[in-house]
Amino acid sequence: MTINVGVIDRIIRAALGVVLLYLAFISGLSLFAAPLFKFGAAVIGVVMLATSILKMCPIYSILGLKTCKDC
């Protein structure tokens, strides 16, 4: 597991993950009352938080991308 996600990328991913989880479970918006949108947002939110915490994105690995300067 090599690090391929930089600091700014991690911050954006973490913020996006938190927002998606908020929208899915707390916001009460009618769009997220539908199971497809609710659980879709939840899954994407968890993935965003996980890639932020682990500093590794599998899609970046496949494409050979890196957003970190020191790796």
Secondary structure as UniProt FT lines:
FT   HELIX           7..25
FT   HELIX           30..33
FT   HELIX           35..54
FT   HELIX           58..63
//
